Amino acid sequence: MWQRIFGLAGALAVGFVTMVTTAEAAPRCRNTHNFDAWMAAFKKDALAQGITQQTLSAALDGVTFDPAIIRRDSGQGVFQQSFLQFAGRMTAAGRYQNGLQQLKANAALLAKIEQATGVPPPVVVALWGLESDYGAYKGGIYQIIRSVATLAYDCRRPDFFRDQLMGALRIVQRGDLRPDQMIGNWAGELGPTQFTPSDYFKHGLDFDGDGRVDMINSKADALASAANLLKSFGWQRGQPWLQEVRVPAEMPWQESGLDNKHPRSQWVKWGVRSAHGAPLPSDNLEASLILPMGRLGPAFLAYPNFRAYIEWNAAIVYATTAAYFGTRLAGAPPVGPGNGQPVVPTTEQIQELQRLLIARKMLTGEADGRLGSATRAAVKQAQLKVGLPADAYPTVELIERLKTAR
């Protein structure tokens, strides 16, 4: 789940993703105040927000600053894998077959979860598989409270982690977990579905009926809570989430992307077809066309439920992989290669393109080499300007056109 905030941290922890680091780390803010003084002030604020002195003593007494956490946070590199590379690794035959087995072994539990939340079993199992390999990855060896306290004190994202530390205290105060049980990833995620402490407190479910939410030791609590979080993101019962399609050689590519929604009937008029089996229905169900590798790569219609995946993890490659894996476990065939062989840009090429876009005021921020939503939007804008198909995917041709464009 922390992938929403940290890229693909959980996947890295179990060796799923290759990390590509830039030659020089970006400048980092500096902490100039005292951790103990900060902690004393935080405790006063926590008391004012309803955290008891007993909870504060149990959770925070003796907690010290952990410089190793700051080094981990500062050392995050640039992840550069295409959708086909990432999805190919994350949904490989072993994990797919294991997922089918988990669906069968946990059928009764998953049926109850669907009845309660509206989220289908393949969706829940796919996320479980991606986040922790169905619980094989235990989440790390870090003391969660010390980790999030360190990051809440740190200057880089204090507001976000202050909320996580408060969430961790509320978990303790509610009686879900003791502080010593809260062991997980360095950035604070908990359990086999990798919940932030804040989301754990707000959306965790006691689904096994033992009187507490224990996502670390209770599979029922962990899976039901994952479904409940998707429900909080707007998941609609009985509705699709993703469908692989085939796109024509020519169409208004600028209409692709999650910001553009059209009825399926319009996509049919533009030549979009179902990738497998029956024709694409020409109805009024709204969908967006997502092209994670551009017009030459795999193509999908993303339905309103796909938004829940983006809320879970804003990285389009991860979100699309998770949604696609859910369709696979629900019976869809493996994804096809698309209409060609799109070239995967290197980190250096993306940085060069970002510098060109920044110079033309199409993009703000730093040239960090990450192909995020802002960069994709700027790429589409630049493609329209220089007369290239506006599929929001970086190419060497776009770089060369921008170098010579006035």
MIFI-298374 format. One line per 5 residues: number of its first residue (from 0); for each residue x, y, z of C-alpha. Coordinates in pm, whole numbers, plus 50000, padded with zeros to 5 digits. Layout:
MIFI-298374
NUM = X Y Z | ... .
This chain:
MIFI-298374
0 = 50000 50000 50000 | 50282 50240 50068 | 50355 50219 49701 | 50100 50500 49680 | 50357 50718 49859 .
5 = 50695 50562 49798 | 50690 50423 49447 | 50733 50047 49476 | 50889 50005 49818 | 50701 49690 49913 .
10 = 50777 49524 49581 | 51144 49609 49621 | 51152 49451 49963 | 51070 49112 49816 | 51293 49154 49513 .
15 = 51021 49217 49256 | 51158 49534 49097 | 51496 49650 48973 | 51587 49992 49109 | 51772 50232 48884 .
20 = 51942 50511 49076 | 52037 50845 48934 | 52400 50953 48928 | 52349 51223 49189 | 52098 51234 49471 .
25 = 51867 51533 49480 | 51943 51794 49748 | 51771 51711 50075 | 51625 51934 50345 | 51810 51948 50677 .
30 = 51676 51886 51026 | 51782 52163 51259 | 51567 52108 51569 | 51596 51857 51853 | 51413 51523 51831 .
35 = 51343 51501 52205 | 51196 51851 52209 | 50988 51766 51904 | 50864 51448 52072 | 50764 51636 52388 .
40 = 50559 51880 52180 | 50402 51594 51983 | 50295 51421 52304 | 50116 51735 52419 | 49932 51755 52089 .
45 = 49842 51385 52106 | 49695 51433 52454 | 49487 51721 52321 | 49358 51492 52044 | 49238 51224 52283 .
50 = 49538 50995 52315 | 49568 50886 52678 | 49880 50919 52888 | 49881 50541 52928 | 49895 50495 52550 .
55 = 50167 50756 52511 | 50378 50590 52776 | 50332 50244 52630 | 50403 50351 52273 | 50649 50641 52291 .
60 = 50853 50612 52609 | 51209 50535 52508 | 51150 50591 52136 | 51458 50744 51976 | 51542 50895 51640 .
65 = 51656 50634 51385 | 51906 50774 51132 | 51888 50448 50935 | 51528 50531 50842 | 51634 50869 50703 .
70 = 51907 50700 50500 | 51652 50458 50358 | 51415 50742 50274 | 51690 50950 50113 | 51830 50656 49919 .
75 = 51521 50582 49712 | 51611 50572 49347 | 51423 50594 49019 | 51219 50292 48918 | 51206 50241 48545 .
80 = 51019 49935 48422 | 50762 49924 48149 | 50419 49783 48210 | 50503 49461 48025 | 50826 49417 48220 .
85 = 50667 49487 48557 | 50343 49297 48496 | 50539 49008 48349 | 50739 48971 48670 | 50463 49044 48917 .
90 = 50199 48818 48759 | 50427 48537 48643 | 50307 48177 48630 | 50400 48093 48990 | 50214 48386 49143 .
95 = 49920 48336 48908 | 49886 47967 48995 | 49924 48045 49365 | 49651 48306 49329 | 49414 48050 49182 .
100 = 49491 47820 49472 | 49429 48099 49722 | 49093 48173 49560 | 48993 47810 49604 | 49134 47765 49955 .
105 = 48974 48085 50086 | 48651 48073 49887 | 48417 48092 50187 | 48603 48384 50347 | 48629 48574 50019 .
110 = 48258 48524 49950 | 48174 48680 50287 | 48408 48970 50213 | 48239 49030 49878 | 47898 49018 50043 .
115 = 48009 49279 50298 | 48204 49514 50068 | 48108 49438 49708 | 48470 49371 49610 | 48514 49044 49413 .
120 = 48753 48773 49535 | 48996 48800 49238 | 49047 49170 49310 | 49128 49106 49676 | 49355 48810 49605 .
125 = 49544 48995 49331 | 49632 49281 49567 | 49727 49033 49839 | 49959 48863 49592 | 50123 49183 49473 .
130 = 50164 49341 49816 | 50313 49044 50003 | 50313 48734 49781 | 50007 48607 49972 | 50167 48675 50309 .
135 = 50508 48521 50233 | 50663 48866 50273 | 50610 48964 50636 | 50656 49337 50589 | 51006 49390 50722 .
140 = 51180 49400 51058 | 51138 49762 51160 | 50961 49895 51468 | 50672 50082 51309 | 50631 50343 51581 .
145 = 51001 50434 51583 | 51003 50451 51202 | 50702 50677 51164 | 50812 50892 51460 | 51146 50945 51286 .
150 = 50976 51035 50959 | 50721 51259 51134 | 51008 51453 51291 | 51199 51467 50961 | 51170 51776 50744 .
155 = 51075 51604 50418 | 50713 51492 50478 | 50631 51573 50839 | 50256 51630 50799 | 50192 51297 50632 .
160 = 50393 51100 50886 | 50256 51291 51181 | 49919 51155 51074 | 50069 50804 51052 | 50219 50831 51401 .
165 = 49885 50946 51539 | 49721 50655 51361 | 49968 50412 51517 | 49887 50548 51863 | 49516 50507 51799 .
170 = 49573 50145 51695 | 49744 50083 52027 | 49480 50272 52224 | 49195 50081 52058 | 49361 49758 52166 .
175 = 49428 49618 51818 | 49803 49573 51856 | 50069 49628 52121 | 50363 49848 52021 | 50599 49549 52019 .
180 = 50368 49370 51773 | 50387 49657 51525 | 50675 49532 51313 | 50687 49602 50941 | 50847 49795 50659 .
185 = 51083 50086 50724 | 50824 50333 50595 | 50549 50214 50828 | 50333 49970 50635 | 50172 49685 50825 .
190 = 50057 49334 50743 | 50015 49127 50425 | 49813 49399 50253 | 50064 49669 50359 | 49839 49925 50529 .
195 = 49950 50265 50649 | 49875 50314 51022 | 49622 50585 50938 | 49432 50365 50693 | 49462 50073 50934 .
200 = 49282 50270 51204 | 49021 50426 50975 | 48936 50134 50748 | 49050 49819 50927 | 48781 49557 50991 .
205 = 48757 49302 51270 | 48631 49038 51030 | 48713 48732 51240 | 48506 48867 51530 | 48773 48846 51801 .
210 = 48714 49204 51913 | 49019 49369 51755 | 49160 49453 51413 | 49472 49242 51368 | 49594 49266 51010 .
215 = 49929 49112 51099 | 49806 48777 51231 | 49448 48752 51101 | 49409 48676 50732 | 49037 48752 50758 .
220 = 49104 49099 50901 | 49378 49176 50646 | 49180 49076 50336 | 48850 49225 50451 | 49024 49549 50539 .
225 = 49179 49567 50193 | 48836 49527 50038 | 48692 49783 50277 | 48958 50034 50175 | 48873 49982 49808 .
230 = 48509 50036 49899 | 48603 50364 50066 | 48771 50463 49739 | 48437 50427 49561 | 48432 50066 49444 .
235 = 48094 49987 49286 | 47949 49642 49347 | 47897 49431 49036 | 48082 49666 48800 | 48393 49589 48589 .
240 = 48728 49750 48653 | 48957 49685 48355 | 48934 49526 48010 | 49208 49467 47758 | 49125 49605 47414 .
245 = 49278 49644 47070 | 49320 49990 46923 | 49335 50087 46555 | 49646 50224 46384 | 49493 50572 46380 .
250 = 49251 50736 46620 | 49231 51060 46828 | 49505 50954 47069 | 49464 51271 47273 | 49137 51122 47401 .
255 = 49330 50853 47587 | 49417 50890 47955 | 49224 50871 48280 | 49112 51233 48255 | 48908 51154 47945 .
260 = 48591 50947 47977 | 48361 50840 47695 | 48080 50587 47656 | 48194 50254 47517 | 47986 50334 47209 .
265 = 48223 50621 47132 | 48531 50402 47172 | 48370 50155 46930 | 48318 50436 46677 | 48687 50522 46705 .
270 = 48779 50163 46623 | 48851 50020 46968 | 48774 49649 46988 | 48771 49385 47256 | 49101 49199 47274 .
275 = 48939 48862 47336 | 48614 48698 47240 | 48289 48891 47212 | 48266 49234 47047 | 48301 49540 47267 .
280 = 47947 49644 47368 | 47838 49969 47207 | 47663 50099 47517 | 47675 50399 47749 | 47910 50257 48013 .
285 = 48180 50518 48064 | 48542 50421 48026 | 48886 50571 47980 | 49146 50437 47741 | 49478 50380 47914 .
290 = 49796 50316 47717 | 50070 50241 47972 | 50327 50199 47691 | 50170 50430 47435 | 49972 50353 47121 .
295 = 50200 50063 47021 | 50175 49878 47352 | 49895 49705 47542 | 49568 49896 47567 | 49292 49882 47827 .
300 = 48954 50034 47891 | 48948 50147 48253 | 48603 50161 48409 | 48499 50372 48712 | 48617 50102 48955 .
305 = 48971 50146 48824 | 48982 50473 49017 | 49003 50268 49336 | 49333 50124 49212 | 49467 50474 49147 .
310 = 49371 50570 49502 | 49548 50259 49630 | 49857 50341 49424 | 49885 50643 49197 | 50162 50488 48983 .
315 = 49990 50392 48657 | 50213 50088 48596 | 50141 49944 48941 | 49769 50028 48931 | 49728 49877 48585 .
320 = 49924 49567 48685 | 49711 49515 48996 | 49387 49560 48802 | 49508 49337 48519 | 49611 49065 48765 .
325 = 49260 49078 48909 | 49115 49018 48562 | 49355 48727 48509 | 49245 48561 48831 | 48885 48624 48722 .
330 = 48946 48429 48400 | 49084 48675 48141 | 49365 48559 47909 | 49722 48690 47942 | 49784 49041 47811 .
335 = 49898 49079 47452 | 50193 49290 47331 | 49983 49552 47154 | 50030 49683 46801 | 50407 49700 46785 .
340 = 50727 49712 46985 | 50738 50039 47181 | 51087 50133 47293 | 51116 50171 47670 | 51285 50506 47744 .
345 = 51584 50510 47974 | 51594 50719 48290 | 51843 50951 48120 | 51614 50998 47819 | 51320 51082 48044 .
350 = 51535 51333 48230 | 51642 51492 47901 | 51280 51511 47790 | 51176 51658 48124 | 51440 51930 48095 .
355 = 51307 52021 47751 | 50950 52029 47883 | 51051 52242 48183 | 51233 52485 47955 | 50914 52523 47750 .
360 = 50704 52570 48065 | 50505 52256 47996 | 50627 52092 48317 | 50726 52219 48659 | 50960 52071 48918 .
365 = 51279 51876 48869 | 51397 51644 48591 | 51386 51338 48816 | 51361 51067 48550 | 51025 50940 48679 .
370 = 50748 50884 48428 | 50464 51002 48649 | 50125 51148 48566 | 50254 51507 48542 | 50526 51407 48297 .
375 = 50281 51204 48091 | 50042 51500 48072 | 50327 51727 47961 | 50437 51471 47701 | 50085 51468 47555 .
380 = 50086 51847 47538 | 50423 51845 47363 | 50313 51575 47117 | 50014 51786 47017 | 50240 52088 46971 .
385 = 50489 51915 46739 | 50233 51704 46550 | 50301 51357 46691 | 50034 51108 46801 | 49936 51233 47148 .
390 = 49949 50905 47341 | 50144 51055 47637 | 50435 50810 47594 | 50791 50947 47566 | 50991 50872 47252 .
395 = 51328 50968 47109 | 51141 51126 46819 | 50965 51364 47058 | 51296 51461 47217 | 51446 51539 46875 .
400 = 51137 51736 46767 | 51148 51946 47084 | 51516 52019 47036 | 51442 52182 46701 | 51096 52325 46771 .
405 = 51061 52698 46825 .
